[in-house]
Amino acid sequence: MKTREAARKMTYIGIGAGLVLFAVTGLLPGSLLGGVIGLTMAGSLFGHPVSSTLMPRLIVGMSMLGGVLVSAVIFIAGSASAGWLAGYMFDSLKAKHAVEAGPNSKY
């Protein structure tokens, strides 16, 4: 019998749930917040209002990409950690029940 089978399975379920949550609720806000941060950085470097030259566009685009990546990491890692924790607790309860039942029980 594998000892941490439920923890591994629940981790995968958490990763899947995190991907879905990220796609539904994290993609647009991550891009928005990253874009605002990029506009602020480009405005402080090149002056307000930000012109539409290449460097300010690159700064805003890279910060939007960074915002999306940070949002993805938070959603996916957070839900994978929660899934692993739930599976680990389930495995611990199952192992405790097996020890309490003993080797000669019906269970």
NUKOL-345610 format. One record per residue: residue number from 1; chain; x, y, z of N, C-alpha, C, CB in turn. Coordinates in steps of 0.02 Angstrom, whole numbers, plus 50000, padded with zeros to 5 digits. Glycine has a CB too. Layout:
# NUKOL-345610
PT  resi  chain   n.c1   n.c2   n.c3  ca.c1  ca.c2  ca.c3   c.c1   c.c2   c.c3  cb.c1  cb.c2  cb.c3
PT   NUM      A      X      Y      Z      X      Y      Z      X      Y      Z      X      Y      Z
...
***
This chain:
# NUKOL-345610
PT  resi  chain   n.c1   n.c2   n.c3  ca.c1  ca.c2  ca.c3   c.c1   c.c2   c.c3  cb.c1  cb.c2  cb.c3
PT     1      A  50042  49941  50000  50000  50000  50000  50044  50062  50000  49952  50000  50061
PT     2      A  50029  50106  49956  50068  50168  49952  50045  50215  50008  50061  50202  49883
PT     3      A  50093  50248  50039  50076  50286  50099  50048  50356  50083  50137  50293  50142
PT     4      A  50070  50389  50032  50049  50458  50018  50013  50463  49951  50108  50505  50020
PT     5      A  49973  50414  49935  49938  50413  49871  49886  50468  49866  49906  50345  49859
PT     6      A  49847  50478  49919  49795  50530  49918  49825  50600  49914  49750  50524  49980
PT     7      A  49881  50611  49947  49913  50676  49944  49935  50693  49873  49973  50679  49992
PT     8      A  49962  50644  49838  49983  50655  49769  49923  50668  49723  50023  50594  49743
PT     9      A  49870  50629  49731  49811  50639  49690  49778  50706  49704  49761  50583  49701
PT    10      A  49773  50724  49767  49742  50788  49784  49784  50847  49761  49731  50792  49860
PT    11      A  49850  50838  49757  49893  50891  49729  49876  50903  49656  49967  50873  49737
PT    12      A  49867  50849  49618  49849  50856  49548  49780  50887  49539  49852  50788  49513
PT    13      A  49734  50868  49582  49668  50898  49579  49672  50973  49595  49619  50863  49628
PT    14      A  49714  50991  49644  49723  51061  49662  49755  51101  49605  49766  51067  49723
PT    15      A  49801  51071  49570  49833  51105  49513  49781  51117  49458  49892  51063  49484
PT    16      A  49739  51068  49444  49687  51077  49394  49637  51130  49414  49650  51012  49383
PT    17      A  49617  51130  49477  49571  51181  49501  49603  51250  49499  49548  51165  49573
PT    18      A  49668  51254  49514  49703  51318  49511  49707  51345  49440  49772  51312  49539
PT    19      A  49718  51300  49391  49719  51322  49322  49652  51349  49300  49740  51264  49276
PT    20      A  49598  51315  49320  49532  51339  49302  49517  51406  49336  49478  51287  49321
PT    21      A  49533  51412  49400  49521  51475  49435  49562  51531  49405  49538  51467  49509
PT    22      A  49624  51516  49386  49665  51568  49355  49635  51590  49289  49736  51541  49344
PT    23      A  49613  51543  49249  49585  51561  49183  49521  51601  49191  49572  51498  49142
PT    24      A  49481  51585  49242  49417  51619  49250  49425  51687  49285  49369  51575  49290
PT    25      A  49464  51689  49339  49465  51750  49380  49533  51784  49386  49441  51733  49448
PT    26      A  49586  51754  49363  49652  51784  49375  49685  51815  49315  49696  51733  49402
PT    27      A  49665  51796  49255  49700  51820  49195  49690  51894  49184  49676  51781  49135
PT    28      A  49629  51917  49184  49615  51987  49171  49640  52033  49226  49541  51997  49161
PT    29      A  49628  52019  49291  49655  52063  49342  49731  52065  49344  49629  52042  49410
PT    30      A  49764  52008  49330  49837  52008  49329  49864  52053  49274  49863  51938  49319
PT    31      A  49832  52050  49216  49852  52092  49160  49838  52166  49175  49816  52071  49096
PT    32      A  49782  52179  49205  49763  52248  49222  49811  52279  49273  49692  52251  49249
PT    33      A  49824  52243  49327  49869  52270  49378  49941  52276  49352  49869  52225  49440
PT    34      A  49963  52228  49312  50029  52233  49281  50034  52292  49234  50046  52170  49245
PT    35      A  49980  52305  49197  49980  52363  49151  49982  52429  49188  49919  52360  49107
PT    36      A  49946  52433  49244  49948  52495  49284  50017  52507  49312  49896  52491  49341
PT    37      A  50049  52454  49336  50117  52460  49362  50165  52480  49306  50140  52393  49395
PT    38      A  50156  52451  49247  50198  52469  49190  50188  52541  49168  50184  52423  49131
PT    39      A  50126  52564  49168  50114  52634  49150  50145  52682  49200  50039  52647  49144
PT    40      A  50142  52662  49264  50173  52704  49315  50249  52707  49306  50155  52678  49386
PT    41      A  50279  52648  49293  50352  52647  49282  50372  52686  49220  50377  52575  49277
PT    42      A  50335  52675  49165  50351  52711  49103  50339  52786  49111  50308  52685  49045
PT    43      A  50288  52805  49149  50276  52876  49161  50330  52908  49202  50210  52886  49195
PT    44      A  50357  52871  49250  50411  52900  49291  50477  52903  49252  50420  52859  49354
PT    45      A  50486  52858  49205  50549  52859  49166  50546  52908  49107  50564  52790  49140
PT    46      A  50488  52911  49073  50484  52950  49011  50438  53011  49017  50460  52906  48956
PT    47      A  50407  53021  49074  50363  53079  49084  50291  53064  49066  50388  53137  49043
PT    48      A  50247  53100  49100  50176  53093  49087  50153  53145  49038  50135  53098  49152
PT    49      A  50108  53136  48994  50078  53072  48974  50129  53029  48937  50016  53085  48931
PT    50      A  50119  52964  48942  50165  52917  48912  50155  52917  48836  50156  52845  48941
PT    51      A  50210  52926  48800  50205  52925  48727  50200  52853  48702  50266  52961  48695
PT    52      A  50185  52845  48638  50177  52778  48610  50239  52755  48572  50116  52777  48564
PT    53      A  50297  52770  48599  50359  52746  48568  50373  52675  48591  50418  52793  48585
PT    54      A  50428  52647  48568  50442  52576  48579  50457  52559  48652  50500  52555  48536
PT    55      A  50499  52598  48685  50519  52581  48753  50461  52582  48803  50573  52628  48776
PT    56      A  50419  52633  48804  50362  52630  48850  50315  52571  48836  50323  52694  48847
PT    57      A  50306  52555  48773  50264  52497  48756  50295  52432  48781  50253  52494  48680
PT    58      A  50360  52426  48774  50394  52366  48799  50388  52360  48875  50468  52366  48778
PT    59      A  50396  52416  48908  50392  52416  48981  50321  52395  49003  50409  52485  49011
PT    60      A  50271  52424  48972  50202  52407  48990  50186  52335  48973  50152  52455  48955
PT    61      A  50207  52312  48915  50195  52243  48895  50229  52192  48940  50218  52232  48824
PT    62      A  50292  52206  48958  50328  52159  49002  50298  52159  49072  50402  52178  49005
PT    63      A  50275  52216  49095  50244  52217  49162  50176  52183  49161  50237  52289  49188
PT    64      A  50139  52187  49106  50076  52150  49100  50089  52075  49100  50039  52170  49036
PT    65      A  50140  52054  49064  50159  51983  49064  50180  51961  49134  50215  51970  49014
PT    66      A  50217  52003  49169  50237  51987  49237  50178  51982  49284  50285  52039  49263
PT    67      A  50129  52027  49276  50069  52024  49317  50029  51960  49306  50025  52083  49303
PT    68      A  50025  51938  49243  49990  51876  49228  50027  51817  49257  49982  51867  49152
PT    69      A  50094  51816  49252  50133  51760  49279  50129  51757  49356  50206  51767  49258
PT    70      A  50130  51814  49389  50124  51815  49461  50055  51790  49482  50137  51885  49489
PT    71      A  50004  51812  49447  49937  51788  49461  49931  51713  49452  49886  51825  49417
PT    72      A  49961  51687  49399  49959  51615  49386  49995  51576  49441  49991  51598  49318
PT    73      A  50052  51600  49462  50089  51566  49515  50049  51565  49580  50158  51600  49527
PT    74      A  50018  51621  49596  49980  51624  49658  49920  51577  49656  49955  51696  49670
PT    75      A  49882  51577  49601  49824  51533  49597  49844  51460  49596  49783  51550  49535
PT    76      A  49892  51442  49554  49909  51372  49545  49946  51344  49606  49952  51362  49482
PT    77      A  49995  51381  49631  50033  51357  49689  49989  51355  49752  50095  51401  49701
PT    78      A  49946  51404  49759  49902  51405  49817  49853  51348  49818  49864  51470  49820
PT    79      A  49822  51334  49761  49774  51279  49760  49808  51211  49762  49730  51284  49698
PT    80      A  49869  51206  49733  49906  51143  49739  49926  51130  49811  49968  51144  49693
PT    81      A  49946  51182  49846  49964  51174  49917  49904  51155  49959  49994  51239  49944
PT    82      A  49847  51185  49945  49786  51167  49981  49765  51096  49966  49728  51216  49963
PT    83      A  49771  51074  49904  49755  51005  49886  49802  50956  49919  49756  50996  49812
PT    84      A  49867  50972  49920  49915  50928  49952  49901  50923  50027  49987  50953  49940
PT    85      A  49885  50978  50058  49871  50978  50129  49809  50936  50145  49860  51050  50155
PT    86      A  49757  50942  50104  49697  50902  50114  49712  50828  50105  49641  50924  50066
PT    87      A  49750  50811  50054  49768  50741  50043  49813  50714  50097  49803  50733  49976
PT    88      A  49858  50754  50122  49903  50733  50176  49863  50720  50240  49957  50786  50189
PT    89      A  49815  50764  50254  49773  50753  50313  49731  50690  50305  49728  50814  50325
PT    90      A  49705  50678  50245  49666  50617  50232  49710  50555  50242  49636  50619  50162
PT    91      A  49771  50557  50216  49817  50500  50224  49834  50489  50297  49881  50512  50184
PT    92      A  49844  50543  50334  49860  50537  50405  49802  50506  50444  49879  50605  50434
PT    93      A  49741  50527  50430  49683  50498  50463  49674  50425  50444  49620  50538  50445
PT    94      A  49688  50408  50382  49682  50339  50360  49735  50295  50393  49688  50334  50284
PT    95      A  49796  50320  50399  49849  50282  50432  49835  50275  50507  49917  50317  50422
PT    96      A  49808  50327  50538  49791  50323  50609  49736  50272  50620  49768  50392  50636
PT    97      A  49687  50270  50576  49632  50221  50582  49659  50150  50573  49577  50237  50531
PT    98      A  49706  50141  50527  49735  50075  50515  49775  50052  50576  49779  50076  50452
PT    99      A  49810  50097  50610  49849  50079  50669  49804  50063  50727  49897  50137  50688
PT   100      A  49750  50102  50736  49703  50088  50790  49666  50023  50780  49654  50146  50797
PT   101      A  49651  50005  50719  49614  49944  50706  49655  49882  50720  49590  49943  50634
PT   102      A  49721  49886  50709  49765  49831  50723  49767  49781  50666  49742  49796  50786
PT   103      A  49814  49734  50668  49823  49688  50613  49770  49633  50610  49891  49657  50617
PT   104      A  49735  49618  50666  49688  49562  50669  49615  49584  50663  49697  49524  50732
PT   105      A  49603  49646  50643  49535  49671  50638  49507  49657  50569  49531  49745  50654
PT   106      A  49442  49667  50561  49409  49656  50497  49422  49712  50448  49334  49649  50508
PT   107      A  49444  49768  50470  49451  49826  50426  49513  49823  50387  49449  49890  50464
***
